[in-house]
Amino acid sequence: MRKTKTPPSSGFFYPPHAKPLTGKEGTLRATWIFLRNPIEGFGPMAYNQPIVSVPSFGKKLHVITDPEGMMQVLAAEAKKFTKTAIDARILGPATKEGLLSVHGEQWKRQRKSVAPMFAKRHMADLAPMIADVMREFKARLDVKPDVELNAAMAELTFDVLAKALLGNPQGLDKDRLKFATRKVVTSAGTLRPDDLLPLPRWMPRPISPKGSSALKQLKQAADDLLDSRDKDNPGDDLVGLLISAVDPKTGQGLSRRERRDNLIGFFIAGHETTALTLTWALYLVGMHRPTAERIRAEVQEVCGDGDITYEDMEKLAFTRAVIDETMRLYPPAPMLNRECHEETEILGRKIAVGDTFLLCNYVMHRTERLWENPNAFDPDRFIRKPELKAKGAPYMPFGAGPRICVGMAFAVMEAVMALGTLVRDYNIQIPSDCYPRPLMTVTLRPEGGVPARLVRPSN
């Protein structure tokens, strides 16, 4: 951590960000920086041009930081692209046959099986479960107000995942499972020099003994959840949906491996990304008192001292804007990869079969050609200009196109409910010299964590 610089007189808070390359580093140093922290491996061209193309093992690597190009690759031309071999090698050990990793008809079949869990009509039923977990979490905070935000939010969001999506299973060792999930993400998400080589998808990617042990724990937990259900009446939560899902045309259900790998995918994506969004949001609020005061006033006006309900969500415009701005500054998945399998044209540039793409929404969210004052924490930008979140706008924290995050609506609801509740009921106290470096593994974490003290406001 390092002390913040004195913010400009505008009153905005300028939180930590990845320092761009200067363009003078040379290939070896730039590659070394990219391997250490990928979001720091982009220079002036990536921040100032919609697409940058460089040679890569006889093909080309294209870096896109422009909404039009993003939408072409992820939506309009999506059938011509798949995730890259590096994605397959990184995620494969954990989710090889799950929604995060598969393509084509297998992906479509799985997406149809999972999507009903996150349909709008179910959100109102899931919101009270989030409120129940919030009450339990606050009771623990009242006893132990000093926390590390990332760990505390991981605990909160995993409890939400267990209760709302997994049916609150008895006997689930949540602490062990949270630790294993974090270890798998850290182990898998750390780039290595061999990751830049054009190795085949089938070649296994070695992981550390601790990472391997953690992955075995995740697989065992998923198997136990599946085995615990009655095959004839598996329930209507995520586990039940995966067990009972069948293709309406063929009547084919998901295989055992597909069910297990999807559960592991939700262990990882279902709490890690939302936990990080809340960690960064509480950090930003804790460092900018005017924002905290506005959230508190808004939640009290809409909800009083009661739970935030699903019906309240549309009325909490500023609280939602803080979540949106947090995900602009710190998108949980700051970079996507794609490989071209059919010759095409993107942003007027010819793309050959085998070319790969880095779709860097982190850089896109911070480019001056697309955003006013991009490095400032300014939630009101989304209230002043609602079109910033329209389809094709330069704001894509969840990606875009058919593979957009299936749990997006649930994640946003959970984040708004948690942030609104915590900021209304507690003062978020962050050390004034806390300025954590954004560090990318698979997700975007505050290096070293964020120490905080959450205490009830004195009346």
Sequence and secondary structure as in RCSB ss.txt:
>XXXX:A:sequence
MRKTKTPPSSGFFYPPHAKPLTGKEGTLRATWIFLRNPIEGFGPMAYNQPIVSVPSFGKKLHVITDPEGMMQVLA
AEAKKFTKTAIDARILGPATKEGLLSVHGEQWKRQRKSVAPMFAKRHMADLAPMIADVMREFKARLDVKPDVELN
AAMAELTFDVLAKALLGNPQGLDKDRLKFATRKVVTSAGTLRPDDLLPLPRWMPRPISPKGSSALKQLKQAADDL
LDSRDKDNPGDDLVGLLISAVDPKTGQGLSRRERRDNLIGFFIAGHETTALTLTWALYLVGMHRPTAERIRAEVQ
EVCGDGDITYEDMEKLAFTRAVIDETMRLYPPAPMLNRECHEETEILGRKIAVGDTFLLCNYVMHRTERLWENPN
AFDPDRFIRKPELKAKGAPYMPFGAGPRICVGMAFAVMEAVMALGTLVRDYNIQIPSDCYPRPLMTVTLRPEGGV
PARLVRPSN
>XXXX:A:secstr
        TT  B         S S HHHHHHHHHH GGG   HHHHHSSEEEEEETTEEEEEE SHHHHHIIII
ITGGGEE  HHHHHHHHHHHTTSTTT  HHHHHHHHHHHGGGG HHHHHHHHHHHHHHHHHHHHHHHH  EEEHH
HHHHHHHHHHIIIIIS   TT  HHHHHHHHHHHHHHHHS  GGGGS   TTS     HHHHHHHHHHHHHHHHH
HHTSBTTB  SSHHHHHHH B TTT  B  HHHHHHHHHHHHHHTTHHHHHHHHHHHHHHHH HHHHHHHHHHHH
HHHTTS   GGGGGG HHHHHHHHHHHHHS SS  EEEEE S EEETTEEE TT EEEE HHHHTT TTTSSSTT
SB TTHHHH GGGGSTTSS  TT  GGGS TTHHHHHHHHHHHHHHHHHH EEE  TT    EEESSSEEETT  
EEEEE    
